[in-house]
Amino acid sequence: MKVGVIGLQGDVSEHIEATKRAMESLGVSGDVIWLRKPEQLEGISAIIIPGGESTTISRLMQKTGLFEPVKKLIENGLPVMGTCAGLIMLSKEVVGATPEQKFLEVLDVKVNRNAYGRQVDSFEAPVKLAFDDEPFIGVFIRAPRILELLSDKVKPLAWLEDRVVGVEQDNIIGLEFHPELTDDTRVHEYFLKKAL
Ligand SMILES: NC(=O)CC[C@H](N)C(=O)O
């Protein structure tokens, strides 16, 4: 298995470490790479778009030539997980986007880019997962908010109280929170199973 974490900006190393731990837990061998250029997409099994600044990630994905090939791979069924800024990058509609921002527009959700406010408004809270009864610690850092599921292809994957904070659409997972910032690999394991 070859997993690429879009390594242009944001919490890349945390996802690389979490993915390695998840692979070990699943008994899967393979590589987890810092994905910076299109030529690295050769033989890729899955992609993760990390948290960070979606404005910067969007600009650098275009600048490096990653944007279009990654969009095409996802449209052709490649498993992808976007966390926080990564969720924004995947979304079809984004409230609060800057005019020059370009999104992959592969996930049928409408999100508000900076709904939870600034860094000081960041928080941790127990999140309910659709695939496991044990609560998951959701780390929310200047998180976007999922406002609307735009089609019946999108299914809720995680809730904060009664609000959907994570979704799944076939090969795509989008989360408002950061599973890579905890020691809990259940979400990464659930994602990697899409690439088995
Ligand atoms: N922790 C994060 O990834 C913050 C995302 C940020 N709100 C953005 O617009 O990109």
The ligand as an ORCA input file, in Angstrom:
! r2SCAN-3c Opt
* xyz 0 1
  N      -7.095     23.513     11.385
  C      -7.374     23.839     10.095
  O      -7.082     23.087      9.153
  C      -8.010     25.201      9.872
  C      -8.605     25.376      8.505
  C      -8.890     26.838      8.227
  N     -10.174     27.233      8.847
  C      -8.935     27.096      6.717
  O      -9.728     27.843      6.253
  O      -8.149     26.537      5.995
*
